[in-house]
């Protein structure tokens, strides 16, 4: 039986991949994004199926989120799954991060997820069921640049764990996915400046490749499904082995081939 799912940041590449995968499994999907034009284009790219609705909402504004959730509930009924996917980065280093940049990253990547949880949690508790899936990052546990974004993603991992422990008795599961580098349009400007950037990045990944949005969507589909009924509080890396270690660095340390 299909579930009603909210996906924030739904108009982006990962968001669209999530929506496409969920729709293919027979779920009803509300695609939230603050960019109305991008929502329309994403809906068209997904074929504008009957089980998909695009709702303009800003996760940095609690009233906006609450209004969006109320609209989805009015159209599709109770929310079964929340996927906190909205995110973005500003400054790459501490030295270049001003107060406004720091606060913007925290608001979008951490506080935005909390607002969305706050908007759906009472309904899930009342029904004694629900799934919350947070799209975090390897940046939440390692140092790969972007300090404010990384701090927010680390906080998102801790929020995931709190939700799992506090709401588990209400039948609510909470997990996180921690992607490594993912080939999306967010890299467009850097790829234009350096077309070889992904080839350079690949050497740091044990699998020798970079994630695609569909790699994230496949794991997400599992984590919201019945086969994951006893998984909660988990952080699943989808990073080609980056967070485990690097053969490139190991070769430098050991002076031997791996």
C-alpha positions as CSV (number, residue, x, y, z in Angstrom):
1,X,0.0,0.0,0.0
2,X,1.4,3.4,-1.0
3,X,2.4,6.0,1.5
4,X,2.1,9.8,1.5
5,X,5.6,11.3,1.4
6,X,6.9,14.8,1.7
7,X,10.3,15.5,0.0
8,X,11.8,18.9,0.8
9,X,14.2,20.4,-1.8
10,X,12.2,18.3,-4.2
11,X,13.1,20.4,-7.3
12,X,16.8,19.6,-7.1
13,X,18.5,16.7,-8.7
14,X,18.5,14.5,-5.6
15,X,15.0,15.6,-4.8
16,X,13.7,14.6,-8.2
17,X,15.5,11.3,-8.0
18,X,13.8,10.6,-4.6
19,X,10.4,11.6,-6.0
20,X,10.8,9.5,-9.1
21,X,11.8,6.4,-7.1
22,X,8.9,6.9,-4.6
23,X,6.4,7.4,-7.4
24,X,7.6,4.2,-9.1
25,X,6.9,2.3,-5.9
26,X,3.3,3.5,-5.9
27,X,3.6,6.2,-3.3
28,X,2.0,9.6,-3.3
29,X,4.6,12.4,-3.2
30,X,4.5,16.1,-2.2
31,X,7.5,17.8,-3.7
32,X,8.3,20.9,-1.6
33,X,10.7,23.7,-2.8
34,X,11.1,27.4,-2.3
35,X,11.5,28.0,-6.0
36,X,8.1,27.9,-7.7
37,X,9.5,27.9,-11.2
38,X,11.9,25.0,-10.4
39,X,8.9,23.1,-9.0
40,X,7.0,23.4,-12.2
41,X,10.0,22.3,-14.3
42,X,10.6,19.4,-12.0
43,X,7.0,18.2,-12.1
44,X,7.1,18.3,-15.9
45,X,10.4,16.3,-15.9
46,X,8.7,13.7,-13.7
47,X,5.7,13.5,-16.1
48,X,3.3,15.3,-13.8
49,X,1.6,12.1,-12.5
50,X,-1.6,12.2,-10.5
51,X,0.3,11.1,-7.4
52,X,2.6,14.1,-7.4
53,X,2.0,17.6,-6.2
54,X,4.4,20.5,-6.1
55,X,4.1,22.9,-3.1
56,X,6.1,26.1,-2.8
57,X,7.5,26.3,0.7
58,X,10.5,27.8,2.5
59,X,11.9,25.5,5.2
60,X,13.5,28.6,6.9
61,X,10.0,29.8,7.7
62,X,7.9,27.7,10.1
63,X,4.6,29.2,9.0
64,X,5.4,28.4,5.4
65,X,6.2,24.8,6.3
66,X,3.1,24.4,8.4
67,X,0.9,25.8,5.6
68,X,2.5,23.4,3.1
69,X,1.9,20.4,5.3
70,X,-1.7,21.4,5.9
71,X,-2.2,21.7,2.1
72,X,-0.7,18.2,1.5
73,X,-2.8,16.7,4.3
74,X,-5.9,18.3,2.8
75,X,-5.2,16.9,-0.6
76,X,-3.6,13.5,0.2
77,X,-4.3,12.8,3.8
78,X,-2.0,12.0,6.7
79,X,1.8,12.3,6.2
80,X,3.5,8.9,6.5
81,X,7.0,9.9,5.6
82,X,9.1,13.1,5.8
83,X,12.3,13.3,3.8
84,X,14.4,16.3,4.8
85,X,16.4,16.8,1.7
86,X,16.6,20.6,1.3
87,X,20.1,21.9,1.7
88,X,22.9,24.0,0.3
89,X,26.3,25.5,1.0
90,X,27.7,29.0,1.2
91,X,31.4,29.5,2.2
92,X,34.1,26.8,1.9
93,X,36.4,27.8,4.7
94,X,36.2,29.3,8.2
95,X,38.3,32.2,7.0
96,X,35.7,33.2,4.4
97,X,32.6,32.5,6.5
98,X,30.9,35.6,7.9
99,X,28.1,35.6,10.5
100,X,25.4,35.9,7.8
101,X,26.8,32.9,5.9
102,X,27.1,30.8,9.0
103,X,23.6,31.5,10.1
104,X,22.2,30.9,6.6
105,X,23.7,27.4,6.4
106,X,22.5,26.5,9.9
107,X,19.0,27.8,9.1
108,X,18.6,25.9,5.9
109,X,20.4,22.6,6.6
110,X,19.6,22.0,10.3
111,X,16.8,24.3,11.5
112,X,14.9,23.8,8.3
113,X,14.8,20.1,9.0
114,X,13.6,20.7,12.6
115,X,10.8,22.9,11.4
116,X,9.6,20.2,9.0
117,X,9.7,17.6,11.8
118,X,7.8,19.9,14.0
119,X,5.1,20.3,11.4
120,X,4.5,16.6,11.0
121,X,5.4,15.1,14.4
122,X,2.1,15.5,16.2
123,X,0.2,13.7,13.5
124,X,2.7,10.9,13.4
125,X,2.6,10.6,17.2
126,X,-1.3,10.5,17.1
127,X,-1.3,7.8,14.5
128,X,1.6,5.9,16.2
129,X,3.5,5.5,13.0
130,X,5.7,7.5,10.7
131,X,9.2,7.6,9.1
132,X,11.6,10.6,9.1
133,X,14.6,10.4,6.8
134,X,17.2,13.1,6.9
135,X,19.7,13.6,4.0
136,X,22.9,14.5,5.9
137,X,26.4,14.3,4.5
138,X,29.8,12.8,5.0
139,X,30.6,16.4,6.0
140,X,28.7,15.7,9.2
141,X,31.4,13.4,10.5
142,X,34.5,14.3,8.6
143,X,36.3,17.4,7.4
144,X,35.8,18.1,3.7
145,X,35.4,21.9,3.7
146,X,32.3,24.1,4.2
147,X,32.4,24.5,8.0
148,X,28.9,25.9,8.6
149,X,27.3,23.3,6.3
150,X,29.3,20.6,8.0
151,X,28.3,21.7,11.4
152,X,24.6,21.7,10.4
153,X,24.9,18.3,8.9
154,X,26.5,17.0,12.1
155,X,23.6,18.5,14.0
156,X,21.2,16.8,11.6
157,X,22.8,13.4,12.5
158,X,22.3,14.1,16.2
159,X,18.7,15.2,15.5
160,X,18.1,12.0,13.7
161,X,19.3,10.0,16.8
162,X,17.2,12.1,19.2
163,X,14.1,11.5,17.0
164,X,14.8,7.8,17.0
165,X,15.1,7.5,20.8
166,X,12.4,10.0,21.8
167,X,9.7,9.0,19.2
168,X,10.5,5.3,18.9
169,X,7.8,4.5,21.5
170,X,5.3,6.1,19.2
171,X,6.1,3.9,16.3
172,X,8.2,6.5,14.5
173,X,11.5,5.6,12.8
174,X,14.2,8.1,12.1
175,X,17.3,7.5,9.9
176,X,19.8,9.5,7.9
177,X,21.7,9.0,4.7
178,X,25.2,10.5,4.5
179,X,26.2,11.0,0.8
180,X,29.6,11.8,-0.4
181,X,30.1,13.8,-3.6
182,X,27.0,13.5,-5.8
183,X,26.9,14.6,-9.5
184,X,24.3,17.3,-9.5
185,X,23.8,20.7,-11.1
186,X,25.2,22.2,-7.9
187,X,28.6,21.4,-9.3
188,X,27.9,23.1,-12.7
189,X,30.0,26.2,-12.1
190,X,33.0,24.3,-10.8
191,X,32.7,21.8,-13.7
192,X,32.7,24.7,-16.1
193,X,35.9,26.0,-14.6
194,X,37.5,22.6,-14.3
195,X,35.9,19.8,-16.5
196,X,38.2,17.3,-14.9
197,X,37.1,17.9,-11.3
198,X,35.1,14.6,-10.9
199,X,38.0,12.6,-12.3
200,X,40.3,14.2,-9.7
201,X,37.8,13.5,-6.9
202,X,37.3,9.9,-7.9
203,X,40.9,9.0,-6.8
204,X,39.9,9.7,-3.2
205,X,37.0,7.2,-3.3
206,X,37.8,3.4,-2.7
207,X,35.2,2.5,-5.4
208,X,36.8,5.0,-7.8
209,X,33.5,6.6,-8.7
210,X,31.1,9.5,-7.6
211,X,27.5,9.0,-6.5
212,X,24.6,9.7,-8.7
213,X,21.2,11.0,-7.3
214,X,19.7,7.6,-8.0
215,X,22.2,6.0,-5.6
216,X,20.7,8.1,-2.8
217,X,17.1,7.4,-3.9
218,X,17.6,3.6,-3.9
219,X,18.8,3.6,-0.3
220,X,16.0,6.0,0.7
221,X,13.4,3.7,-0.8
222,X,14.7,0.9,1.3
223,X,14.9,2.9,4.5
224,X,11.3,4.1,4.3
225,X,10.0,0.6,3.4
226,X,8.8,-2.4,5.5
227,X,12.2,-4.2,5.1
228,X,13.7,-1.5,7.3
229,X,11.1,-1.8,10.1
230,X,13.7,-2.4,12.7
231,X,16.2,0.2,11.6
232,X,16.1,3.5,13.4
233,X,18.8,5.9,14.5
234,X,21.1,4.7,11.8
235,X,23.3,6.9,9.6
236,X,23.9,5.1,6.3
237,X,26.9,6.4,4.3
238,X,26.4,6.4,0.5
239,X,29.8,7.6,-0.3
240,X,31.8,5.1,-2.3
241,X,33.8,4.3,0.8
242,X,35.1,7.8,1.3
243,X,34.3,7.9,5.0
244,X,36.1,4.5,5.6
245,X,39.5,5.7,4.2
246,X,41.4,6.5,1.1
247,X,43.7,4.1,-0.8
248,X,45.4,7.2,-2.2
249,X,46.4,8.4,1.2
250,X,47.2,4.9,2.4
251,X,49.7,4.5,-0.5
252,X,51.4,7.7,0.6
253,X,51.7,6.5,4.2
254,X,52.8,3.0,3.5
255,X,54.7,3.4,0.3
256,X,52.9,0.3,-1.1
257,X,50.2,-0.4,-3.6
258,X,46.7,-1.1,-2.4
